[in-house]
Amino acid sequence: MTTHPSTAEKGVGPLLRAWREQRRISQLELALRADSSARHISFVETGRSRPSEEMVLRLAEHLDVPVRERNALLLAAGYAPRYPETPLDDPALGALREGIERLIGGYEPYPALVVDALYNVVAANRGVMTLVDGVGEALLEPPLNAMRLALHPQGLAPRIRNLRAWRGHLLEQMERQIALHRSEPLRALYEEVAAYPVPDADPADEPSEPVPYFALPLRIEHEGRTLSFVSSISTFNTPMDVTVAELAIETLLPADPATAKYLQASLP
């Protein structure tokens, strides 16, 4: 799943050092945050000292290590994983699934969807399904992937009026996730969608004067009119399960009154 060498090859010390260096935190700063000493942090990173399970988790917390990678750190240190990875269709997550469906349903008529760590869509409301009407059938086969759907030439890309700007926004978002999670499958997806052809910009798609949006809008053509949205992404606070930790809820809210009025009329 990650670009790390195996835990057996590296051990917990080099893995912790790699996370610390990626976060650009000194040994002293990490020691102060974790109520330890720079000497002990150094010994842990070089393998001269074996950290306790509590110390591994404490360091991971202060380094903002993703939940999946915290399990890898525990394994590398000789401890059992702490966080389960429960399939989303497991009965144990029934309340979560119901809550997600109610949440995204509450955003209607505005589009809202839930994606996993690879941007596969695990839930979507009617607002989303309205926008993807007319997309190539192959892109709508499970697992539906939000990045392919947005950027593929047979997806929404030909209808996105500010495609170059929106494409840049999505690729930057993926780059941040790759840096955080170090996921090889995510990197492969990034390389795939980044290689999709980009048509020449149509001057008519650029506003003649600056538009006072408070965030980069998604401007997309739908049934002969241009709808404008701003995107908001939410995650679960302090998740204790790998699956839940990697879910993200994205909502597309109207960026102008005309878009809001149209959606309210088209999806009662």
Secondary structure, DSSP 8 states (H G I E B T S, - for coil): -BSS--HHHH-HHHHHHHHHHHTT--HHHHHHHTTS-HHHHHHHHHTSS---HHHHHHHHHHTT--HHHHHHHHHHTT---SS----TTSGGGHHHHHHHHHHHHHTTTS-EEEE-TT-BEEEE-HHHHHHTTT--GGGGSSS-BHHHHHHSTTTTGGGBTTHHHHHHHHHHHHHHHHHHH-BHHHHHHHHHHHTS------GGGS-SS----SS--EEEEETTEEEEEEEEEE--SS-SSHHHHT-EEEEEEESSHHHHHHHHHH--
